[in-house]
């Protein structure tokens, strides 16, 4: 039977616990809600400050200005393709390599694992990386977004650790029944690794969606391959360039002229760039919960 009588200490603990969780929720959500309010508030009015949870003068001018760029929609498509293709290839290739180096019968697994880990601490630098990309003929190419990060070492270690935690009896039983490594990987390991693969997919997807510096380095001269983050970055730079040291000038073009400021653009860009990730996260959350339950049972 469930205990219905709580002691005074239990009640105090519950009150303190709920209070701390509420404060944590407020601290976590307030910056996003405040940014959302600023993005929907009149840019000139935002300079006065005092905007907290709700916009004081509601307007859509900030979004009209950001979305009025002709390159935004093509850049959004490129970002979506980059995120989908990059995430799928990274998760799949990392899972294959993780399975290989998790097998005890693989003689060179320790050497290969060490070689991968060293790449996390030793890097050739920006110029050697650029020269390598150039020699691989990946400049001004969509695949420069995919191939360089096709194996994520951090993701590789996470997946390998999860695979090593799977019961050996499952794979041994499959081998006795005549299953090879390919059958074991696709029919047994991958289905059991769905929680960790979903976690890695979220990490990789967020990285691919938010990345803009590689666009600047490798594809800045090719407008057709520009991404949403890079276009938003250019809009912000243009808005900052329109500011003077003595006064605040409202920028824009055509009917949006004089309606936005860099502060308003920054808030709007943050919301535009965050919404897709926020929409995807709820679909992956159940796998995080499942992963914690699996870990609890194994423990």
Secondary structure, DSSP 8 states (H G I E B T S, - for coil): -------HHHHHHHHHHHHHHHHHHHHHHHHHHHHHHHHTB-HHHHTT----SS-SSB-SHHHHHHHTSTHHHHHHHHHHHHHHHHHHHHHHHHHHHHHHHH-TT-TTHHHHHHHHHHHHH----HHHHHHHHHHTT-TT-GGGGTGGGSS-HHHHHHHHHHHHTS-HHHHHHHHHTT--HHHIIIIIIHHHTHHHHHHHHHHHHHHHHH--HHHHHHSTT-GGG--HHHHHHHHHHHHHHT--SSS---B-SGGGTTSB-HHHHHHHHHHHHHHHHHHHHHHHHHHHHHHHHHHHHH-
